[in-house]
């Protein structure tokens, strides 16, 4: 009987984790292509978005290029994202893709830095397709965020816009994302628990709670319990060095509150 009860408990745990994983995996990677061109026919295809494994620096595994910022010939059109390379050069580099981390809040915005060289053309033309439903709005602004140059239309038929100011060549693409995962944790507001850093390639994980005393259990995707414990205070530090790379789930309990969080080990 004890063995059957343990089996039933494990099945329930796996079912809960699989249900959460379906909700979590529905939002792990978003990419949006956008074309920048001039009136002479030169064009570049840039891709921006978010990814659960992305960082705010150069991510080679996501296809981000690390190209030196050498100005092209004077009459040549060029457009690229400027990304900070904290791994090799400790400086800005050029890339035609730019992915950022998914932030654990219901809505957030990301700034993507775009650098353009006009060449012989006078016009800068932005073209885009229908944006994903996870994007609430998107705008192209100057680097001071004072002027909205292009309001990327989400629902209408407009799919392009033109900038005539030849001397404005540095832009932000400012994108507001909605994060369904932020409210997909047993219906409990994220303010009850905060787990960081996620994703992580380090050996330490921190958990903050709004109340003193809580329990925690970390499970693999198959429902195997990897780490468990109890905190008497409102914060605890976990050593996760024994966890291999992959997806895990953290079940947190405090009084009558239970929250399931996702942990990505890089």
N, C-alpha and C positions, 0 to 999 in steps of 0.2 A: 504493500500500500504506500509506504514511504517513497519507494522508487517511482510509482505511478504519479504521486503528487509532485515529485521533483520534475518528472517529464512534462506534466501539465503546466507547471510554472514556467519551464523553459519555453514551451510552445507559446504561452501567453507573452513572454518577454520578446521572443522573436517576432510575433505578430505585431506587437506595439512598435518595435523598432522598424519593421518593414513598412508599416503605415507611415511612420515619421519619415522614413527614407524616401518614400514616394513623394511626399510633400517637399522634402529638402532637395531631392534631385531634380524637381521641376524647375529649379532656378539655380543652376550652377555655372552656366555660361551663356552670355548674351553678346552677340556681335552685330554691329551695324556698319555696312559699307556706305561710304560717301565719296563722290567724285568731285575733284577740284580741277578746273580747266580754264583756259583762256579762249578768246574768240578766234585764235589762229589754229586751234585743233590740238594743242598740247594738253595732256591731262594726266592726273595721278589718281589712283584709287586708294583711299585710306580706309582703314577699318578700326573703329573704336568699340569699346564694350567693357563688360565686367566678367570676372571669372573667379571661382572659389579658390584657385591656386595662384592667382595673380598677386603681385606686390605693387608698391608705388614706384618701383624702380624698373630696370630692364629685366624682362622675363623671356629668355631665349626659348624656353620650352613651349611658349605660347606663340611662337613665330615672330616675336618682336626683333627687328633688326638692330644691330649696333653699328651704325655707319658714322664715320667722322663728319663733322659739319664743315665741309669745304664748300664755299660758294660755287655754284655752277658757272659756266661761261656767261658773260654779260647778257647775251641775247637768248638765254635758255630758261624756259619755265620750269619751276620745281616746287613741290609741296611735300611736306613731311611733318610728322609729329616730333616734338622735342621731348626726349625722355632722359631723366637723370640716371646715369650708370654708376651705381654705388659699388659695383663689383670689380671693375677693371680700371676705368679711367678717372672715376670720381668727378665726372663732368657730364655736360649734356651731350646726347648723341641723337642721331636721326633714326626714325623708324616709320614704316608705313602701316604698322599696327600698334595699338596702345590699349592694353587691358588693365583694369584696376580691380582692387579687391571688392568683394561684396561686403557691404557694411551691415552690421546687425542692428538696424533700426528701420522703422516702417517707411521712411522716405529719406533720401539723401541725394546730394548732387555731386558730380565729378567734373573737374575741369581738365580738358585735354588741350595741350599746347600745340598750336599749329604755326609753322613758319613757312612763308611763301616767298619765292623769287619770281617776279613777274615776267622777266625776259622782255621780248619785243611787244607783248600784248598790253592792252590798256584795261581789259576787263578781267574780273575774277568771278567765275561761275561755279556755284555750289549746286550739286544735284544729289538727290536722295530718294530712297524708296519708302514704302510704308514702314513705320517704326514698330518695334515689338511692343506688346501690350504692357510690359513692365516699365516702359518709359512714359512718364507723365508729361514731360515737356522737354524741349531742346532748343537752345538758342546759340547763335554765334555772336560773340561780343569782342570788343577791344580788350587788350591785356589788362586794362584798369577796371574792367567790368562796368564801365559807365555808359557805354553805348551798345544797345542791341542792334546789331547790323543785319542779322538774318533771324527771323523767327521760324524755325522749322515746323511746318504745318503737319499735324499728326493725323487729321481726319479728312481734310479737304483734298481737292485734286491737284493743288500746287505741289510740284516736286522739284523746284529749282528756284534760285534767286541769284542776282548779279550784283557785285560790288564794283562801283565805278571809280572809287578813290584809289588811284595807282600807288599812292605813297603809304597806304595802310597795309602792312604785310605780316603782322603778328596778331594772332587771334586766340581766343579761347572757344572751344566747343563746350558749352555748359549744359550738362544733361542731368535731369532729375529722374531718379529711379524710385519705383515703389518696390518694397521687399516683402512679399507675402510670407516669407519664412519668419519674419519678426513677430507674427501673430499666429504662427502655426505650431505652437508648443503647448498642447493641452489647454488652449484657451487662456493661458495665464500671461499676463503682461510681462514683457522682458525686464521690467524694473525690479521684479522680485529677485532675480539672479543675474549676475553678469560674469561671463567666462571669457578669459583672455590669456594670451593672444590666440586667435583662431582665424585662419589656419596658422600652424606653427611648425617650425623645424627644430625648435629648441627642446630642452629636457624638463622645463618647468611650465606648469599651468596654474593659473590663479582663478579662484572662485570668490566672488563677493555676493553677499546676501543682504537683504534689507532687514533681516532679523537675526538674532543670535541663535546659534544651534541649528545645524542641518546635516543631513546625511547625503552621501554621494556614491554612485556606482558607475563605473565606465564599462560599457559592453562593446564587444566586437559586433560587426554586422550580422553575424550568425547567432548572437545571443549569448556568447561566452563572456562571463564576468571577468574582467581584467584587473580592475582596481576598485576598492571600496574603502569607505571610512566615514568618520564623523567629525565635524568641526563644532567646537563649543562656542566659538565666537562668530563674527560676521564675515570672516575672511579666512581662506586657507590656501596653502601652497602645495601643489601636487608634483611629485617627481614622476614623469612619464617616459623616462628613458627606455623602459622595456617595451614600449609600444612600437611596433614596426610601422612603416608608412601605410596609410590607409584611412578609412572612414570609421569613426567610433561614435557612440552615443552616450551621453552623460545623463543619468537619471538623478535629479535633485529633489529632495524632500525636506520641507520645513513646516511642521505642524500639519495642516490640512492641504498644503500646497505641494503640487508635484509638477516639475518642469522637465522636459526632455530637450537637451541641447545636442547639437552636432559638433564633433571634434574632427578636424582634418589634420592628420599628421603627415607632414611633408618629408 
